[in-house]
Amino acid sequence: MTLSPEDIKIIEKYALQNAVKYGKAPQPKAVMGKVMGECPQLRADPSGVSAALENIVSEIAKGNPEAWEARLSEIAPELIEALSVKKEPDKGLKPLEGAETGKVVMRFAPNPNGPATLGSSRGMVVNSEYVKMYKGKFILRFDDTDPDIKRPMLEAYDWYMDDFKWLGVVPDQVVCASDRFPIYYDYARKLIEMGKAYVCFCKGEDFKRLKDSKKACPHRDTDPEENLMHWEKMLAGEYEDQQAVLRIKTDIEHKDPALRDWGAFRIRKMSHPRPEIGNKYIVWPLLDFAGAIEDHELGMTHIIRGKDLIDSEKRQTYIYKYFGWTYPRTTHWGRVKIHEFGKFSTSTLRKAIESGEYSGWDDPRLPTIRAIRRRGIRAEALKKFMIEMGVGMTDVSISMESLYAENRKIVDPVANRYFFVWDPVELEIEGMKPVVAKVPRHPTDHARGMREISIENKVLVCAEDIEKLNVGSVLRLKDLCNVEITSLSPLRVKRSETSLEDLKKAKGKIIHWVPVDGIPVKVRGPEGDIEGTGERGIETELDNIVQFERFGFCRIDAVDGENVVAYFAHK
């Protein structure tokens, strides 16, 4: 039996999985067992499998963990996914390979087609922290040269800057790719003159058919002088929309179709939303080209990018080779999946907002930085959360509860406490005289004093707190008094002299309450809106985060006369 190329690939992927899992060269015996167990068709030739495995292990041993993860992600991403379930990501930021203090230059390069998301915050925080570690330079570059599919939003530029400020991260330089077309055009001309780029007039489907069959476009061998003529006509608007594409020459027979003669510029007769750009250009650089030029021009030393962009790096390497440049050191990281939000895209969210499904980009149901800020999540909690996640190729599956836990440590000591009752039911208390209840503003910080709540003989409580109770049941109205239910229909209660100790022994409920003249409160949260009544005093906490007892932490977002709007943060 002769092993086929597919058989060899199967052996390689299980060897790589072993190496990635344990962080060292694969163990032949373990891999052999895995291969034979998973691939019964190979059991007929154990000696052939063993010999192939020996060669593969020898080659893998020459690499490093990042190279192993990159290769495994390329040939068997499903095995990376399987490992991500079992493998906990390393916490914190590891040293940058080859980094020198004072010489590190890194960037965060979003497309401003919407505001920063939680996923964006990872790049914002981690890149800036690395630069801080090495006393380097941090650049914010807006990759805003797609006027069509991922069309920039004018407001998003300022939103990003505002989110950076909130995070306490100030970029050393801000660059808009849309300002730098002359630079891109200049490099395009140089590549054309070098015979490394050509103008292609094939229709998209025709070029794909040629590319997939490893055949050259009929325009590929056009001489540089004629290509320059076509290029100038593109810039002058003499060709129709999408009629011509400038392509980078690579290897038309490369094993990876994505790397064969990729597009660098296209004609799109559309305006740019930035007024200073407007209708200034009709030939637009594609992201792989503009990004490659910018990373060189801005002096990038290190890049952190998603492992899904490995092909982009391979495409850009051709440009670096043609110009004799050195490619920045690159680290790839896996995707981050947040349980509570599932899959989402900025373009999908944008359509949902425009249709009225969400109130805006800061709707509490959305995974944007603007939304979590409005809910009362602190910047230091988000930064710590992202830094501890670290940088690794393994996909990470996380819950917002981990972020909430970090935020809770910060807000719990500073948040004043208040009563808030949802789905309110009125209790008239027999035997109650007017009284002023004194309740601590904070359970452990007594220096803040007491909040005084005046009532006569009626309070509001949550309906769920008195459901399934019987006549004779005793409740403790927190920091007020005990009451005994004397009638269920109509609902009536009377003061009870039951001691607190007896109440605890009887496992009686201790519930919160508000006076009937409290203030209307609407709480907006990821699960929807909840309306109820809060105690007076909440209206003085505008823009502060407070804790509604037995409900959760909320940020007071608006106070409009006799109404309060709060945004739910977390329990």
Solvent accessible surface area in square Angstrom, and as a share of the most:
residue,aa,sasa,rsa
1,M,126,0.56
2,T,128,0.74
3,L,32,0.16
4,S,44,0.28
5,P,117,0.74
6,E,106,0.47
7,D,17,0.09
8,I,65,0.33
9,K,81,0.35
10,I,24,0.12
11,I,0,0.00
12,E,32,0.14
13,K,41,0.17
14,Y,23,0.09
15,A,0,0.00
16,L,3,0.02
17,Q,24,0.11
18,N,18,0.09
19,A,0,0.00
20,V,7,0.04
21,K,93,0.40
22,Y,122,0.46
23,G,43,0.41
24,K,115,0.49
25,A,36,0.28
26,P,3,0.02
27,Q,85,0.38
28,P,68,0.43
29,K,183,0.78
30,A,55,0.43
31,V,2,0.01
32,M,42,0.19
33,G,47,0.45
34,K,83,0.35
35,V,0,0.00
36,M,32,0.14
37,G,50,0.48
38,E,97,0.44
39,C,9,0.06
40,P,78,0.49
41,Q,97,0.43
42,L,0,0.00
43,R,125,0.46
44,A,87,0.67
45,D,20,0.11
46,P,72,0.45
47,S,84,0.54
48,G,19,0.19
49,V,0,0.00
50,S,55,0.35
51,A,56,0.44
52,A,12,0.09
53,L,5,0.03
54,E,124,0.56
55,N,102,0.52
56,I,20,0.10
57,V,20,0.11
58,S,59,0.38
59,E,107,0.48
60,I,13,0.07
61,A,54,0.42
62,K,149,0.63
63,G,36,0.35
64,N,77,0.39
65,P,70,0.44
66,E,65,0.29
67,A,47,0.37
68,W,16,0.06
69,E,19,0.08
70,A,26,0.20
71,R,78,0.29
72,L,0,0.00
73,S,17,0.11
74,E,88,0.39
75,I,26,0.13
76,A,1,0.00
77,P,70,0.44
78,E,93,0.42
79,L,22,0.11
80,I,2,0.01
81,E,69,0.31
82,A,46,0.36
83,L,8,0.04
84,S,26,0.17
85,V,130,0.75
86,K,154,0.65
87,K,67,0.28
88,E,144,0.65
89,P,51,0.32
90,D,84,0.43
91,K,161,0.68
92,G,22,0.21
93,L,32,0.16
94,K,111,0.47
95,P,112,0.71
96,L,15,0.08
97,E,126,0.57
98,G,47,0.45
99,A,24,0.19
100,E,100,0.45
101,T,93,0.54
102,G,50,0.48
103,K,132,0.56
104,V,1,0.01
105,V,24,0.14
106,M,0,0.00
107,R,28,0.10
108,F,23,0.10
109,A,26,0.20
110,P,12,0.07
111,N,39,0.20
112,P,0,0.00
113,N,16,0.08
114,G,2,0.02
115,P,3,0.02
116,A,0,0.00
117,T,14,0.08
118,L,3,0.01
119,G,44,0.42
120,S,22,0.14
121,S,0,0.00
122,R,9,0.03
123,G,6,0.06
124,M,0,0.00
125,V,0,0.00
126,V,0,0.00
127,N,4,0.02
128,S,10,0.07
129,E,25,0.11
130,Y,7,0.03
131,V,9,0.05
132,K,128,0.54
133,M,92,0.41
134,Y,31,0.12
135,K,152,0.65
136,G,24,0.23
137,K,81,0.34
138,F,5,0.02
139,I,1,0.00
140,L,0,0.00
141,R,3,0.01
142,F,4,0.02
143,D,13,0.07
144,D,0,0.00
145,T,9,0.05
146,D,32,0.17
147,P,0,0.00
148,D,48,0.25
149,I,132,0.67
150,K,107,0.45
151,R,70,0.26
152,P,3,0.02
153,M,21,0.09
154,L,86,0.43
155,E,90,0.40
156,A,0,0.00
157,Y,22,0.08
158,D,102,0.53
159,W,46,0.16
160,Y,9,0.03
161,M,71,0.31
162,D,59,0.30
163,D,0,0.00
164,F,1,0.01
165,K,156,0.66
166,W,59,0.21
167,L,3,0.02
168,G,56,0.54
169,V,12,0.07
170,V,123,0.70
171,P,13,0.08
172,D,91,0.47
173,Q,59,0.26
174,V,67,0.39
175,V,10,0.05
176,C,20,0.12
177,A,1,0.01
178,S,0,0.00
179,D,75,0.39
180,R,45,0.16
181,F,0,0.00
182,P,81,0.51
183,I,51,0.26
184,Y,0,0.00
185,Y,22,0.08
186,D,63,0.33
187,Y,25,0.09
188,A,0,0.00
189,R,76,0.28
190,K,83,0.35
191,L,0,0.00
192,I,0,0.00
193,E,102,0.46
194,M,83,0.37
195,G,24,0.23
196,K,70,0.30
197,A,1,0.01
198,Y,0,0.00
199,V,1,0.01
200,C,0,0.00
201,F,52,0.22
202,C,24,0.15
203,K,142,0.60
204,G,55,0.53
205,E,106,0.48
206,D,47,0.24
207,F,10,0.04
208,K,118,0.50
209,R,151,0.55
210,L,47,0.23
211,K,41,0.17
212,D,72,0.37
213,S,58,0.38
214,K,94,0.40
215,K,122,0.52
216,A,47,0.36
217,C,3,0.02
218,P,103,0.65
219,H,48,0.21
220,R,37,0.13
221,D,121,0.63
222,T,33,0.19
223,D,70,0.36
224,P,43,0.27
225,E,124,0.56
226,E,73,0.33
227,N,3,0.02
228,L,43,0.22
229,M,82,0.37
230,H,30,0.13
231,W,0,0.00
232,E,77,0.34
233,K,69,0.29
234,M,0,0.00
235,L,41,0.21
236,A,71,0.55
237,G,26,0.25
238,E,110,0.49
239,Y,26,0.10
240,E,119,0.53
241,D,55,0.29
242,Q,105,0.47
243,Q,76,0.34
244,A,1,0.00
245,V,29,0.16
246,L,0,0.00
247,R,26,0.10
248,I,0,0.00
249,K,40,0.17
250,T,19,0.11
251,D,67,0.35
252,I,22,0.11
253,E,114,0.51
254,H,43,0.19
255,K,158,0.67
256,D,36,0.19
257,P,57,0.36
258,A,37,0.29
259,L,6,0.03
260,R,9,0.03
261,D,0,0.00
262,W,15,0.05
263,G,15,0.15
264,A,0,0.00
265,F,0,0.00
266,R,36,0.13
267,I,1,0.00
268,R,28,0.10
269,K,91,0.39
270,M,59,0.26
271,S,42,0.27
272,H,6,0.03
273,P,31,0.20
274,R,26,0.09
275,P,107,0.67
276,E,101,0.46
277,I,9,0.05
278,G,17,0.16
279,N,122,0.63
280,K,134,0.57
281,Y,28,0.11
282,I,40,0.20
283,V,0,0.00
284,W,1,0.00
285,P,2,0.01
286,L,58,0.29
287,L,104,0.52
288,D,22,0.11
289,F,0,0.00
290,A,1,0.01
291,G,4,0.03
292,A,0,0.00
293,I,0,0.00
294,E,0,0.00
295,D,2,0.01
296,H,67,0.30
297,E,73,0.33
298,L,22,0.11
299,G,37,0.36
300,M,13,0.06
301,T,44,0.26
302,H,9,0.04
303,I,3,0.01
304,I,12,0.06
305,R,16,0.06
306,G,15,0.15
307,K,16,0.07
308,D,101,0.52
309,L,76,0.38
310,I,25,0.13
311,D,47,0.24
312,S,11,0.07
313,E,36,0.16
314,K,66,0.28
315,R,42,0.15
316,Q,6,0.03
317,T,61,0.36
318,Y,28,0.11
319,I,0,0.00
320,Y,4,0.02
321,K,129,0.55
322,Y,38,0.14
323,F,42,0.18
324,G,67,0.64
325,W,48,0.17
326,T,125,0.72
327,Y,42,0.16
328,P,12,0.07
329,R,120,0.44
330,T,25,0.14
331,T,36,0.21
332,H,15,0.06
333,W,27,0.09
334,G,4,0.04
335,R,129,0.47
336,V,44,0.25
337,K,116,0.49
338,I,11,0.05
339,H,103,0.46
340,E,87,0.39
341,F,39,0.16
342,G,28,0.27
343,K,204,0.87
344,F,75,0.31
345,S,47,0.30
346,T,30,0.17
347,S,54,0.35
348,T,81,0.47
349,L,13,0.06
350,R,64,0.24
351,K,145,0.61
352,A,15,0.11
353,I,31,0.16
354,E,128,0.58
355,S,90,0.58
356,G,59,0.57
357,E,103,0.46
358,Y,42,0.16
359,S,76,0.49
360,G,14,0.13
361,W,22,0.08
362,D,30,0.16
363,D,0,0.00
364,P,2,0.01
365,R,88,0.32
366,L,2,0.01
367,P,3,0.02
368,T,0,0.00
369,I,0,0.00
370,R,59,0.22
371,A,0,0.00
372,I,0,0.00
373,R,63,0.23
374,R,74,0.27
375,R,2,0.01
376,G,7,0.07
377,I,3,0.01
378,R,82,0.30
379,A,13,0.10
380,E,89,0.40
381,A,1,0.01
382,L,0,0.00
383,K,39,0.16
384,K,91,0.39
385,F,20,0.08
386,M,4,0.02
387,I,42,0.21
388,E,54,0.24
389,M,15,0.07
390,G,0,0.00
391,V,28,0.16
392,G,32,0.31
393,M,5,0.02
394,T,12,0.07
395,D,13,0.07
396,V,13,0.08
397,S,66,0.43
398,I,24,0.12
399,S,29,0.19
400,M,3,0.01
401,E,101,0.45
402,S,55,0.36
403,L,0,0.00
404,Y,20,0.07
405,A,39,0.31
406,E,23,0.10
407,N,0,0.00
408,R,75,0.27
409,K,133,0.56
410,I,46,0.23
411,V,0,0.00
412,D,51,0.26
413,P,71,0.45
414,V,80,0.46
415,A,0,0.00
416,N,31,0.16
417,R,17,0.06
418,Y,4,0.02
419,F,0,0.00
420,F,0,0.00
421,V,0,0.00
422,W,42,0.15
423,D,89,0.46
424,P,61,0.38
425,V,43,0.25
426,E,88,0.39
427,L,1,0.01
428,E,89,0.40
429,I,2,0.01
430,E,91,0.41
431,G,69,0.66
432,M,14,0.06
433,K,158,0.67
434,P,104,0.65
435,V,58,0.33
436,V,71,0.41
437,A,5,0.04
438,K,118,0.50
439,V,1,0.00
440,P,40,0.25
441,R,80,0.29
442,H,6,0.03
443,P,73,0.46
444,T,107,0.62
445,D,52,0.27
446,H,138,0.62
447,A,102,0.79
448,R,66,0.24
449,G,30,0.29
450,M,90,0.40
451,R,10,0.04
452,E,118,0.53
453,I,10,0.05
454,S,74,0.48
455,I,9,0.05
456,E,121,0.54
457,N,49,0.25
458,K,75,0.32
459,V,0,0.00
460,L,23,0.11
461,V,0,0.00
462,C,0,0.00
463,A,16,0.13
464,E,95,0.43
465,D,5,0.02
466,I,21,0.11
467,E,101,0.45
468,K,199,0.84
469,L,34,0.17
470,N,102,0.52
471,V,92,0.53
472,G,37,0.36
473,S,28,0.18
474,V,35,0.20
475,L,1,0.00
476,R,56,0.20
477,L,0,0.00
478,K,64,0.27
479,D,53,0.27
480,L,29,0.14
481,C,4,0.03
482,N,6,0.03
483,V,0,0.00
484,E,48,0.21
485,I,0,0.00
486,T,47,0.28
487,S,26,0.17
488,L,89,0.44
489,S,104,0.67
490,P,85,0.53
491,L,47,0.23
492,R,132,0.48
493,V,1,0.00
494,K,83,0.35
495,R,97,0.36
496,S,16,0.10
497,E,153,0.69
498,T,45,0.26
499,S,53,0.34
500,L,71,0.35
501,E,106,0.48
502,D,73,0.38
503,L,2,0.01
504,K,108,0.46
505,K,160,0.68
506,A,80,0.62
507,K,184,0.78
508,G,24,0.23
509,K,82,0.35
510,I,73,0.37
511,I,0,0.00
512,H,0,0.00
513,W,0,0.00
514,V,0,0.00
515,P,7,0.05
516,V,71,0.41
517,D,94,0.49
518,G,11,0.10
519,I,1,0.00
520,P,63,0.39
521,V,4,0.02
522,K,71,0.30
523,V,3,0.02
524,R,48,0.18
525,G,6,0.06
526,P,43,0.27
527,E,172,0.77
528,G,30,0.28
529,D,74,0.38
530,I,70,0.36
531,E,114,0.51
532,G,11,0.11
533,T,20,0.11
534,G,0,0.00
535,E,1,0.00
536,R,105,0.38
537,G,21,0.20
538,I,0,0.00
539,E,49,0.22
540,T,105,0.61
541,E,12,0.06
542,L,98,0.49
543,D,92,0.47
544,N,72,0.37
545,I,12,0.06
546,V,0,0.00
547,Q,38,0.17
548,F,0,0.00
549,E,18,0.08
550,R,119,0.43
551,F,17,0.07
552,G,4,0.04
553,F,3,0.01
554,C,0,0.00
555,R,39,0.14
556,I,0,0.00
557,D,24,0.13
558,A,37,0.29
559,V,50,0.29
560,D,109,0.57
561,G,62,0.60
562,E,98,0.44
563,N,77,0.40
564,V,1,0.01
565,V,41,0.23
566,A,0,0.00
567,Y,4,0.01
568,F,37,0.15
569,A,0,0.00
570,H,2,0.01
571,K,143,0.61
